[in-house]
Amino acid sequence: MAVETQAQPVGTGFGDVIRAYVALTKPRIIELLLVTTVPAMFLAAGGLPPWQLIIWTMLGGMFAAASANTFNCVLDADIDEIMRRTRRRPVPRHQVSTTNALVFGVVLGVLATLVLGFGANWLSAILALVANAFYVFVYTMWLKRRTSQNIVWGGIAGCFPPLIGWTAVTGSIAWPPFILFAIVFLWTPPHTWALAFRYKDDYAAADVPMLPVVRTAPQVATQIFWYTLATVVVSLLLWPVTPTGWLYPAVAAITGAIFLWEAIQLWRRANAGMEGAQLKAMKLFHYSNTYLAILFLAVAIDPLLF
């Protein structure tokens, strides 16, 4: 497989190099993290935060996530070279050397700390550093290759953006951002396991014990259902804890009901003996992205209306 990957043409022009370094940062993951950062700022401010603070927090958060993702690309290069979904990443294709990628990750991490520290506050900068360290050392280097619960506990790193957004505005921690933290924490397993159904063989080939690799489809679907139910329940807790109008609870209830319905459908198909594409697990995966985006959009809009 490695020989096949290396045989693919690799661009060496300036534009190709830039695109390779951008790919190291995994832009789609960064977008998802920012989706949960900025709404927390609106909630903390009870309306529109200062636009300069939004820009600095987004920029610092972007650098922090890019740094963590770059380190992940370096540490998982051997896995990425085996998996079809990831074999075209820059390190397996030798577009970016390991040394250059590591330096790039360090520079991004330093920029993130400085931007958040001076642009927002040092509590936000420290939280971003903790999130990155957790993602790199706990998830990537320890949990990912050792346990089927890797994404459950490793996913904690992706829950920090709401805390960073809240502290950027208030300079302190409170219950509302912890509820947002919990929503992302509970949402991550069904989101990731639904995707892992599709790439089950890839994970097995790379010896990564994602839950669909080591458990039956009905067992995984059952876990997805319970985590989805917990996500929806916890999302509704934000309403009594934080003063909101009717918009947020209405959106949380409607989008949560759809999310739960998709999880039930996946559970039914799994228990009917369906496998692979028949499970339509990607339908739940794609909706989970939509669910989180709409839910946090409601978090941002509600304070502007009420």
Summary of the structure (lengths in Angstrom):
residues: 306
radius of gyration: 19.7
end to end distance: 56.5
largest distance: 59.3
contacts: 1093
relative contact order: 0.11
helix: 80%
strand: 0%
